[in-house]
Each structure stands twice: as C-alpha cells, then as structure tokens.
Amino acid sequence: MNSVRIKTVGMTAAFALACIVGLAACSQGTASSSSSPSSVEGLTGGVAATFGDTEIMEDDVTTFIQSYRESSGMTDEESWGTYLASSSMTPSSFREQVIDYLASQDLIKMAADEKGITVSDEEVDEQVSVMKANFGDDEEAWQAALAQANTTEEDYIESVRTSIASSKLQEQIASEAEPPTDEEMLEYVQMYADYLSGAKRSSHILFKVQEDTTTEDAAQSSDTSSSADESTSADASSSADASSSADAGSSTDTSSSESSSQSESDEAVKELAESVLEQIKDGTLSFDDAVAEYSEDEGSKVNGGDVGWDRLSNFVTEYSDAVAELEKDQMSDLVKSSYGYHIIKCTDEFTVPEGGVTSLDQVPTEMVDYIKSMMEQSNQSNAFYEWYEQYKEDAGIVINEMPEGLPYDLDITKYETASSDATSDAALVTDVSESDSSETSETSESSDSSATASNTSSAAETSAASSAEASADASANSAEATTSQPSEVSSSAETRTESSATSSAA
C-alpha cells in the first residue's frame, strides 16, 4: 500500500499561499505540518483510514490536528474543548473531517490523472514567479515567508502544481453542467420581481478629488504623542513639554499646509464640475460629450458613463441615494462622494408590469444576462460538487476506529454543558430585555399610537425589502456576475463561488 505522508502541500496549498502573501492569517485555519510526526507527543501509530491502495496514517492526522491547534492558539484543553463544543464537534468528528480533507487531496489528484489533465512546468513556474515577484530580489525574505507559512520552496512548488490541476479538473467537470432554461430564469425573475421592480439604470461623470487623509494622520500622531507623554519621567517633564510643544507646532503647520492644499484642490475640482453641469443644463454641452471629455471613471467612460442597474450593483451610499431620487432622463446636481463629484443621469427604469412578469422579453436584457450568468455559475458549482461526492463514495473510504490516548482527545461533555449554559443565559437576557422593552412600549403606546403604527408599517416595508435584497445578494454571491461594474462607483467586486475538493469534502 502507498503511505500518505502529510506535507504542507498535501494539506492546504491555498492556506500556505494565503499566509505567504498576507491575504489571510495563518491562525484562521492553516494547519502547519512542517513539524515531523516524531516531534508531536502522544502519537499512536496505525492507519486512520483507507481507500483503494491508499492509507492515511493516524500519526499524520494527529500531527495535522495538533499543528492546527498550535497555529490557532488552542494548545490548552480549555480553549480546545470550548472551540469544539461551540462548533458542535467532538474530537472524533473533527478527526473525521481531517481524514476526509486529506483523502480529498489524493482523490483530486487521482481524478486529474484519470481525465488526462496535465500541468506543465511553464504553468507552475509562471505562478511561482508571480508570487516571488512580491519579494523582489530578496531571496532571504522569500525564504522567511516560506518558513512562516511552514513550508519549503519544493513543497510550495508542488502545491502550485496541485492547485492548477485541481482548477483544470473543476473547469472540465463544470463545462458539462446544463445551462439554465428560459423557464428557470423566468421563475427566478418572478421570485424576485418585487426587488427588481423600480430598478434604475444610470450614467455618470466623475470629477475625482484627492482623498483626505489628514484627519487619520492627525489621530495617529495624537496617539503616538500620548503614548510618548505617558512614558516620560517626571524629572524630564519640562523638557518633554517644551519638545512636545515644538513638535506639535511643526505637526500643526504640516497638517495645516496639507489641509489647505486639499481644500484648494477640492474647490478647483468642484468649480470645474459646476461649470460642466451648467454647460449641460444650458445645452451648450451634451451629457455624452461631457462624459468623453471630463469623466475620470475610466471603467464607465468607455460606455458613455453607464454604470448599470442599481439593483445589480453595490454603489456608495451617496450615489445610490441620488439615483433613487431621479426619474428617467433626469439629471442630478453635483453629488459628492468619497470618490469626488458626480453628475448623474438616470437613463432607464424597470417596473414590473401589472399582472407580473410572464416573459423574459419584459425584462431588460442586462438583467436577463446577469441572472443567466449567475445561474450558470451555480449550476457549474453544483455539477462539480455532485461529481465529487459520487467520486468520493465510489472510492469507498473506510475510517478506522479512533485510538485511545490521542493528545487532542478529551471529555467533551463538560464543555458542551458550559456551551449550553452560556446559550441559555444569553437567551434569558434576551427574553428579559424583550420583556422590559414590551412593558415600556405598552406604557407609551396610547400617547404614541399613530407614530407607532407609522413606524411599524415602515419597519415592515423595510424588512420585506431587506429580505428580498438579502436573498438576491445571496444568490448573486453564488456565482460571478458578468455585468460590468463601475470601477470608481461600485464598492464591491463581483464574487465567484469556486467549489473545490476541500470545500466539497468539508
């Protein structure tokens, strides 16, 4: 039989990569395995699980879990037990998840080989070079980053190869997914008709202003100064005060200069924006020509300033509020946001026809395309998940009984009880709070009945809108939206849900 040895590459290439580039803290789930099994206490030997000719060794599972505990700051029994109980897990169920994860790594490699998926050295070198470029020519910093991620360059390179193979496998499986039918898309539109109704499409002209950082800098300077003052001895207080006063004067001069420069820049941009707005209003300059000549949002400029439908995008608050007030073909006055000054024009509005949506032809093309792309991504993710689950079942993974005396094993019952008590206490506090709130409400109900009725109605409407929006956002986040987003207006990027063997296994 082939013995599966745990390496950082075999455990979690994605976490190792994240740690190196600083995208995620290692403590958020990276289970280092650079420690050799012999350095972990309480090893029992034996085989934890088998499938086909492959064995997953018990010591490798133990090393994985102990490394996870160490990197997560849960080396003591109290924090470990509390963590398991709060996550509704036991040492045994956690062990099974680790085994499942380790098995998934080999299953994916096996499937890639079976489907003839190959990864060239050039593909690997390209990704590794991109990563190393973050460290310039500093080989020492690169090696230090690898060490911090508990891996070696050899293992990291292998993890990149595995990651590329996994991505290719997912793409191949996903390509076999059935596209959504018109009936399915129509059903989706009908489901979220209330949310989509009233959607507005807009274009804008952006005049950028320099972001004001003087307030933040001043706060940091104040914190530093305060800390320094506290550590100054009494004997040196006079000298420190004099020095502090001089430093404060210098800092104030610098801040004032920066603030003045910022103010002048802002005023100049505002004057230009007002001038352009007046020209559009008096008809000497068209909105489209103004976009081409003045807009500094390069992402939307090529499309005549179009930033799409507000219900399909996440705009900054000031922009969203301004669009909501506009009717079709109406233009706003200057709108100030963190990006600068906007001149906004509502170019279209969608209203669900009386009797509801009965055909996709009644829905703007961009909305249909958005929904289609979203559902395609969802279907592809589901296709891969279903394929993997079947592939794993066919592999026939057999998990052996958990040995006694493992270092991560403990009596979980007392932590489950503590977790249950904490939940009960929280519920009791909530009940008391709600009871007090109810009594207070009843006391003032007679005098504020009309206001209460108004607030209740408003709250119900808000709740319904929020629920629809949350549902739509949840669906949108399950796939990558192909609708172009304005680079200087949208506050969030499109999100792609990428199913992986690890997430499928978990």
N, C-alpha and C positions, 0 to 999 in steps of 0.2 A: 504493500500500500504506500501511497505517497503521503508524506507527512507535511501538513500545512504549518509553516513557521510564520509567526506574526512579525511583520516588519511595519514600519510607518507607512510604507507604500501599500501594504496589504490591508491596513486598517482604514485609513482615511486620507486619500490623496487630496481631497478637497479641503479638509481642515488644515493639512500641512501647508497647502498653498495659501490659504487664508491667513495663517499665522505669519508666514514669511512677508507678505505684502501689507500686513497690518489691517486687513479688512475685517477680521474677527478675532476676538480674544481667544487665546488657546483654552482659557478656562470655560469657554462656552460649549465645550464638548469634545475637545481634542483629547483623545486618549493616547498619550505617548506610549510607544512600545520600544523606545530605544534601549530601555533597560533590559538586560538579558534575563531570562527566566530565573537564573541562579541567584540574581540579586533581590528577588522578591521572596519574602518569608511566607511559609505556610503552603508551599507547593505540594501537590499530592501525586503528580504523575497521572498516567492513564489517558484514555481517549474520551473527549466530551461528546463528540458526535461523528457520524459517518454518512457519506452518500457516495455511491459508486465505489471507486477505489480510493477515495479521498478521506483522510482522517483530520479532524480538528482536535488538536491536543488540549487536554484540560489545563495544563500549565500555561498555554498561550492565552486561554480565556481568562485565567486568573491574572496573568500579567496585564492583560488589556484592562480589566476592571480596576485593578489596583493603581494602574497608571492614570486611569480616568479619575479615580478618587483623589489622587495626588494633585493632578492638574486642576481639579475643581475645588480644591481646598476642603475635602471631606475625608481626611485621613482618620479622624476620630470617629468612634462608634456613634456618638450622639448625632453629629451632623449627617452622617451616612444614613442612619436609621430614620431620621426626620425627613431626609430627602426622599427616601424610598416610599415612606408612608404617605407623604404629601403628593407623590406621583402615582399613588395606588399600585405600587410594585412591591415585590418581595425580592430577596436575594436570588431566589430560584427563577423568578420571571425575568429579572434583569440579566441573569446568566443566559437564559434562552434567547433574549434579544441580541446579546452579543454574539452568540453562536449563529443566529440567523443572519446577522450582518456579515460575519466572517465568511459564512457559506456563500452569501450573495456575491462576494468579490470573485470567488472562484467560478461560480455559476456563470457570471457575466463573461469571464474570460473564455470559458468553455463554449458558450453560445457564440461568441465572436469568432472563435476558431471554426466552429461548425458551419457558420454562414460565410466563411471565406473573407472575413473582414481583416484587413492588414493595416498596419501603421508604419509608415516609412521613417527612417532616421531623420530625414529632412523635416518632416512634420514635427517630430519631437524636438529637434534642435531649434526650430523656429520659436516654439513656445518657451523653451528654456531660455533662449537668448532674450526674448522679450522680458522675462522675469529678471534675468541677471542685469538687464539694462537699467533697472531701478537702482542698482548699486554702483553704476558707472564702472570704473576700472578697479574699484576697491574689492579685491578678492577676499581680504580679511573680513570686511563687512558682510560679504555674501556667505562666507563660511560660518560667521557668527549667527546669521539669520537662520541658516540651516540647523545649526546646533540648538538654537532657541526653539525651533519647530520640532526638535527631537528626531531629526532625520539626517541622512548623508546625501551627498550630491548624487551618488549612484542610485540610491533608493528614490530620490526625488525624480530623477530622470525616468525611472521605471514607472513611477506613479503618473507621470505625464502621459506615458505611452498607454497605460491602462485607462486613463481618463479619456483619451482620444478614441480608443477602441470602444469604450462604453458609449460615447456620444454617437459614434457611427452606427452602433447597434440600435440605439434608440431611434435614430433617424430612419433606419431601414424598417424597423417594426412600425413606426408611426406612419410611414408612407403607405402602409397597407390599410390605414383607417378609412372608413367610409365617410365621404363629405356629408355635411348636413343637407337635408332635403328642404325644399321650399316650405313644405308643411311644418317641419320642425322649426324653421326660422320664424314663420308666421305665428306659431304657437308662443314662441319666445317674446315676440313683439307684443302680442296680445296680453301676455302675462305682465309686462312692464309698461303697458300703454299709458297708465296714469303718470308714471315717472317721466316718460319720454314726451308726453304732451306738454307743450309750452316751451320746448327746447328752442334755443335761439343760436343762430349762426352769426359770426361776426368777423370783421376785419379790423385791423388797427394800424396806426402809425406810431412807432415808438421813438421817443427822444430820450436817450439814455442820460443819466446823471451819475456822477461818482458816488459810490456807496459811502455813507457817513460812518466812519469808524472811531471818531474822536471820543464819543461817549464811552465806548467799550474800553478804549485805551486809557481814558481817564480813570475808569473804575479799577482797572488792573494796576494803574500807577498808585491809586489810593490804597489798595490792598497791600501792595508792596511796602509803601511808606508806613502804613500802620504796623505791619509786622516788624519793620526795622525799628520803629519807635519803641515797641514793647520790649525788644531785646537790648535796648540801650541802657547802660547803667546810670544810676542817679548821679554819680560823680561827673559824668560826661554830658549831663542833660543840657547844660547851657550851650556847649559846643554843638551838640546834636541839633538843638533848636535852631541855632544860627544857620547850620548847614542845611537843615530841613527847609528853613525859610528861603534860603538862596535857591535850593533845588526846586522848591515849589514855584518860585518866581520864574525860573528858567522853563519849568514844565508848562506853566501857565502861558508864557509867551509863545512857546511852540504850539500849544493847543489852540491858542487864540489865532495864531497865524494859519494853522490848518483849517480851523473853523471858518475863518474869513475867506480863505481860498475856496473852501467847499461851498459857502454861501454864494460867492460871486459866480462860481461855475453853475450852480443850481439856477440862479437868476438868469444867466445868459441862455441856458437851455430853455427855461420857461418862456423867455421873451421870444425865442425862435419858434417854439411850439405855438404860442399865441398868435404870432404873425402868420404862420401857415394855416392855423384854424380860421383866421379872419379871411384869408385869401380863398379858402374853400367855401366859406359861407357867402362871400360876395360874388362867387362864380368865376373869379379870375384864375383859379387853380382847381383842377378836378381832384377828387379823392384818390383815384388810381395814380395820377401823376405825382401826387404828393407822397404816396407810398414809395414809388420808384425813386424819387429824388431825396427824400428825407428819412424814411424809416431805417432804424438801426437794428431791427429784428431780422437778421439775415434768414432765419428759418422760414418766416412767413412772407418776407418781402418778395420772394420769387413767385409766390402765389397771389400777388396783389394784396398782401396783408392778411389773407384769410387764415384764421386760427381754428376753424371748425366749429362744431356744435358744443355748446356749454355743457350739455348733459353727458357728453362723451369725453370730456376733458376736466382737468383739475386746474382752474385758474386761481391766481392770487385773489384774495377777497375783494380788493378794491375794483379789480377788473370785473369779477363776477357780478358785484352789486351794480356796477354801471350798466352792464349788458342787460341785466334784469329790468332796468327802467326804460329801455329803448324799445320802440316799435320798429317794425320792418322798414328799412330805408332811412331810419332816423339816425342822426349823428350826435355824439356826445360833445360836451365841452371838454376841457382838459381834465384828465383823470390822473392823479398822482399815485404811484405805487412804489415799491422798493426798487423797481427797475428804472423808473423815470416817469416821464409824462406820456400819456397815451391819448390819441384821438381815435375814438371807437365808432364804428358804424355797424349797425345791425343789418345784415344782408338777407336774412331769411328767418322764418319762424314756423315751427311744426306744431300743428294742433290735430289731435286725433279727431277724425270726422265723426259726426253724430251717428250713433249706431255701432261705433267701434271700427277697428281695422279689420277688414275682411280680405285684403290682398296686399302683397308686398309692394305693389305699384303705388299704394297710397302713402308709402314711407319714403323719405329721402334716400337716394342711392347711397350716400355716405353712411347712413345708419344701417342699412341692409348689409353693406360691405363690412362694417365694423362687427356686426352680430355674426356674420358668416365666418369671419376670421377667428372670432372668439370661440365659436362652436367647433371649428375645425381643430383648433389647438386643444380644446377639451377632449374631442374625440381621439386625437392622436395620443394624448396623455393616457386616456383610458385604455386605448389599444395596447400600449406598452405595458401598463400595469397588469392588464388581464393576461397578456402573453407571459409576463414574468411569473405571475402567480401559478400559472399552469406548468411552466417550465420547472419551477421550484418543486411543485407537487410531484411531477414526473421523476425528479431526481431522487425522491424517496429519502429525505434527510431523517436520520434516526438519532434522537438526542438521548444520551445515556443518563442514568440517574445521577443526581448531583452528589458528589462525595461529601463526607463529613469532614469537619476541621478546616474548611476553606477560610482564608483570612477576611473575606468580605461577608461571610455568613454571620447572622445574628438573629436574636429573637425579635421578630418584627412586631409582635402583638402589643408590647408596651408603647411603641411609637405610633401604632395605629390608634390605640386608645387616646394618646395625647393629641393626635391629629383630629380625632373625632370630637374630643372635648373642646378643642380650640374652635372647631367649626360650629359647635353648639353654642359656645359663648358668643361668637360673632353673630349668630342668628338671633340670640337673646337680645343682644344690644340693638340689633336692627329692629326687632319687634317692639322693644321699649321706646326706641326713637320714633318709630312709626305711630305708636300709640299716643305719645306726647304730642306729636305733630297733628294727629287726628283731633285730639282734645282742643288744641289751640285753634285749629281750623273751625271746629264746631262753635267755639266761643265767638269768633269773629264773623261767622257765616251770615248772620242776619243783617249786619251792617254792610257787608261787602258782597251781597248775593249777586248783584249784577256784574261786578268785576270778576267774581269767581266763575260765573257762567261764561264770561268772555274769555277768561284765561284757560278754562277747561276746553273750550272749543278750539282755541288757538293751539293748545298743547296737543290735542287730538290730531289736528291737521299736521302739526309739525312732526308728531310721532309717525303718522302714516307716510309722510314724505320721506322722513329719515329711514323708515323701514324699507321703502321701495328703493331708495338710493343705496342703502347698505346692501340689499340683495343684488342690485345691479352691479355695484362695485365688487361684490364677492365673485360674481360671475365673470366680470371683466378681468379680475385678477387671476383667473384660472387659465388665462391664455394671453398671448401677445396681441395687442390691438394694433392693426396696421394703419389706422388713421394717423396722419402726420400731426405731431404735437408742436405748438409754437415754442421755440427754444427760449424765448425771453418772457413768456407769459405763463406757461404751464409750470406748476410747482412740483409735478411728479412725473417720473418717466414711465413708459409702458412697461408692463411686467409680463414676463414669460414664465409659465409654470413648466419646469423641466423635470419630468419624472425620472428617477434614477433607480438603480437597483437597490441602493441603500435605503432611499425613502420608501420604495415598494416593500422591501423586506421589513422595515420598521412599521 
